Amino acid sequence: MKPTIIAFYLPQFHTFKENDEWWGKGFTEWTNVGKAKAYFKGHDQPRVPTELGYYNLKDPEVRVAQAEMAKEAGVSGFMYWHYWFAGKRLMGDIFDEVLESDAPDFPFCLGWANHSWYAKKWNHDGSSNNKILIEQTYPGEEDILHHFEYLKKAFRDKRYMKVGNRPIFLIYDPEALPQEYFERFQSLAKEEGYDGIFMVCNLGKPEMDKDKFIAMGYDMVMYPRIDKEMSQTLQKMGILGKVVKHARKYIHGFTHNLPPYAKDYRELYPFLVTEKEYSDDVAPVLLPQWDHSPRSGRNGIILYNSTPEYFKRHALQALAAVKDKPEDRQILFLKSWNEWGEGNYMEPDITNGRGFIDALKQAVEESKKNG
């Protein structure tokens, strides 16, 4: 059986009013991508798209081409990031156009990016000063009803991804979401004839307790494992607490002028899938590459040496973690399809061409062949 691979999709890459006001007329994520620079020898920046170019997501042909590439890679559907701020939506027009048309004919679901937006000024020590651009709030019942009225339009679409009779919906920050919202969404979905909502939550901090959120009613959790210190991963690699190895890594970074949060993907990828991902209520996260420096400069997390070859190895590990799960739990999240500003994407570029697409396709085929 083929597992369900859901790729996060950023509906940016087009101009909109708020970005013009906050960052200057004509700003899109391509602005950050284009001005990126390399910080050390072998640092793959700036990233340059090839087949799709510096696209505008308002062009429906681009969206169709993205879906075709995703199908080729073995992706089952896109999870469009959904930005709702007490009735105000940002970047909603792209998904609205998808919803109102039959194109692309490709499954989808929504993930609520329920966090405030900030303008960050990075300090020399890696910390940041934040100015709120738009705040995430939870006003209560009227907002819940208004929000669900929009969500049910999406749920009704034949392309919307479901587990049984439950639409899949992801919450980015489950700690911030009031339980009132969670419970009312579920009851409203049942009033619409669904068996509730298949709720997934993002556990963005290593110390977050999975069992707490499962007890709250979430069906599944995911661990993105991209945090500032990479503490959990580094501990498992044996770097922290082993003075000699730690010193060697420090000296290597110093002599090679590596930024403070630059890590070698070849060493990290084996630890991106842990014993937790073998649980039925945990979805593995496929991470092809990551480089936040286009947005945050030298203080961004940079995973260098992230190549299709090593991504394929990582994908095979993640696929192995779900193969013995019940059919409706063989779900993986691909982080991400097109987060170019975070160096976190699958789309073709000048360095790897379709390498990441081919790598995932091969991993899915090999995993299926090996049972």
N, C-alpha and C positions, 0 to 999 in steps of 0.2 A: 504494500500500500504506500502511496505517496504521502508524505507528511504535509501539513499545512504550514506554509512559510508566509508570514505577513510582514511586508516591508513598510517601515515608517516613511512617510512622504511629506516633504515640506512644501506647502502651497505658497511659496514666496516667488522670487524671480520674476516679478512684474512690479510696476510702480503702483503705489496707492497713497492716499492723502496723508495718512499719519506718518509714513516713512518720509515723505517730502517735508513735513513739518519738523520731524525730529532730527533727520540726518542730511537734509538738503534735497533740492529738486532732482528727481530722476534716480534717487538711490534705490538699489536692489541688492540682494545678496551678492550678485556678481561684482559689485563695487569692492567689497572686502576681498573676494577671490582674486580679482585682478591686481590689487595693490600689494598682495602678500609677497614676502621675500624669504629667501633661504637664510637660516641662522647658523648653519655649520655645513661642512663638506658632506655632500650626499643627501642634504635635506631637500626633499622633492617639493619645492615651491618656486614660483607660483604654479598652481594646477591649471591646466589648459584643456577645456573640453574639446572633443573632436567631432564626432558624428552629429551630435545635436547642437553644437556650438553654444554660444552664450544666449541661450534661448529665452523667449518670453512665454511664460505659461498661459498667457491669454490666448495663445495660438493653439486651437484644438488639435492640429496636426502633430504638434510636439507631444501633447498628452497621449495621443494614440501611439506614437512611436515609442514613448517610454513604456507603455503597457506591453507592447510587442516584445521589447527587450526583456522586460520582467518575466513574461511568459517563457521566453527562451531560456532564461536563467533557472527556471523552476519555481519562481515566486508564485504563490497562490492568489495574492491580492495585495492592495495597498491599504495602509492605515493612514488616512489623511489627518494631519494634526488640525484640531478644531479649537479655535480661540474664542471663548465666550466670557465677556466681562459684564455681568449683570444686565444682559440684553444687548450689549454692544459686541459686535463680532469684528475681528481683524482678519484680513486675508481670506475672507469667506467666499469671495466671488469665484475663485477657481473651483472649489468644490460645488458651489451652486450651479456652475455651468455643467459640470460633470453630471450632477443630479438631474438637471433639467433636460439633458440630452441622453442619447443612447451610446455616447462615445466618451471614453473608450469602453468597449464591452468587456469589462474586466472587473472582477469582484473587488469590493472595498468595505471598509468599516471606519469608524471614527475613534480618535483618541483625544480626550479633552486635555489640552495643555493648560491646566488650571494653575498658572503661576503669574505673578506680576511681571511686567516688562520693565527693565532698568536700562539706564545709560551707565555703563561702567567705565571708570577711569582706573587703570591698573597702576599699582604702586611697585616700587623696586623690589619689595619682598614677596610679591605674588598676590598680595591682598588687593581688594578693590573698594573704591568708594562708589556707592550706588545712588543714582537719582531715579526716582520712580517716574516712569513715563505713563503707565496705566496700571492701576492696582486691581488685583483679583479680589473680589468681595463676594459674599454669599448672603444677599438680603433676605432670603426666606421664601415663603410659599409662592408668592406671585412670580418671583424669578424662576422658581422650579417649574411652574406650569408653563411659563413663557418658553423656557429652555426646552422642556420636553416636547412642546408643540413643534419646535423645529426638528428635534431629534427623530420624532416619529415619521416625519416625511422621508428622512433618510432610511429608517428601518424598513419602510414599506417598499423600497426599491428592490426589484428582483435580484440586483447585484449585491445587495448588502449581505455580508458574511454573518453566519449564525452557527451556533452550536445547538443542534436540535432545533427547537423553536425559540431560541434565545439569541437576540442580536448581540454581537461582540462589541464591547465598549470599554476603552481603557482610560484610567484615571492616572494622570502624570504624578500628582502629589496627593496621595491618599491621606496623609497626615493632616492636610489642610482642609479636606472636604468634610463638611459637617455630616454626621450620620443621618440627619434629617433628609439631606439631599439623596444620599444613597438609598434609603428606604423608600422615599417617595418616587424616585425613578423606577424602582422595582415594582411598586404597586401600580403606577401609571402604565407601565408596560403590560402588566397583567390585565388591566382594564382594556387594553387594545387587542387582547387575544393572544399575547405572547406568554410563554412560561417564565416570564421575568427577563432580565438582562444577564448575559454572561459577562460578568465584571472582572476585569483584569487590572491589576495595579502595578505601578512602577516603584520598586524599592531602591531609591537612588543612593542610599547610604548603607555601607556594609553592616552597620550595627542594627538595622531595622529588622524586627522580628516577624518572620513570615507568618508564624502561627497566629499572631495577633490579628493580622488582616484577614486571614482565612476565617477566623472566629467571628470577625465583623460581617462576614458574608461574601467576601471576594471569592471568586472561583479559582483564580490563578494569579500568580505573581511573576514578575520578571526582575532580574538583577542586571542593570546595564553595565556595572563594573567600570565606570569611568568616573573616578572621583579624584580630587586634587592630589592626594598623597598616594593613591593606589595602595593604601596600607594593607588591606586584606590580601591582595595579590602578592605584594612584596613579602609579606610574612610567610606565605605559602612557598614562595620561591627560596626562602631561607636567607634572604639578603639582610633583613633586620635581625639583629641579635647575633649575627656571625661577623665578627669584627673584620676578619681578613677579607672576606668576599665583599663586604660593604665598602671597605677602604679601597679595594681594587676598582669597584664601580665608581666611587667618588673620584679617584685619580683619573680614571678613563674619561669621565665627564669633564673634569677640569682641563686635562691636557688636550682634549678634542673640542674644547669650547662649546660643550653641549649646554643647552638651556636647562634650568633646574628640573623641569618636568618632562624631559625627553627620555623615553624608554624604548628598548628594542622589542619590536613586535615578535620577533623570532623566539625570544625568551618568555614573553608574556602569554602568547596564545594558548599554551597547554593548560593555563590556569584560569582561562575564561569560562570553561565548563567544569563545574565541580560536582561533588556528590549530590548537592542540592538539586541540580538540574535533572536528576533521575527521578525526582518525586513527581507524582501525577499533577500536583498543583503548582509546579514551577515550570515556566516556559524558558528554554535556553535562548540566549541572545547571540545572534550571528554578528560579529563585528569585523567587517572587511578591512577597515583602516580608520585612523583617527589622527587629525592634526588641527588643533584649535587655533593655531597661530595666525591665520588670516583675520580672526576676530580679536584675539587677545595678545598678539605679538609674542615676544620671547617668553612670556609667562604662561602661555597656553600649553596644555598637555599635548605632546607630540609622540606618536608611536611611529618610529622610523623602521625601515626595512619591512614594511607591511606590503607584501607582494602577493599576487594571485596564488603562487605555490603554497605559501604558508597559510593563506586564508582557506584554501581547499583543505588543508590538514585540520584546521580549526573547525570547518564546517562538518567534516566527517566525524569529529568528536561530538559535536552538537547533535548531529543526526542519530548517532549511536545512543545518545541519552534518551531519545523519545521512541525508539523502534519497538520497545516492549510495553509501551503504555497503551491504555485503552484508545480506541480509534479517535474519539472526540477529544483526547488530550495530547495528541501528537502535533502540538502547535509550537512553532518557533517564531521568534521575532527577528527580523533583519534590520539592524541599526546601522545604516539607513539606506534608502534608495538614492537620495539626492541632496544630502546635507553638505553641499560643496564648501560652505564657510567653515565647517568643522572638519574638513578633509575626511568626511565620513559618507562615502557614496559608492555606488556600483557602476554608474554610467561611464561610457568610454572617455578616456583622456589621452593626452599625447604620450604619457609614459607607458601605460599598460594596455591601451586600446580596449578591447572587450575582455581583457584578461579576467576580471573579477566575475563577469557574467559567465564566462566559460568555466571558471573554477567552481562556481556553485552548481552549474549544470552537471559537471562531471561528478561532483561529490554526491548529488542527489541520485544520479544514475548508478554510481558505484555502491552507494548505501542500499539501494533497492535490490541490486544484483546479489549483494552479500546477505540479504535477508535481515 
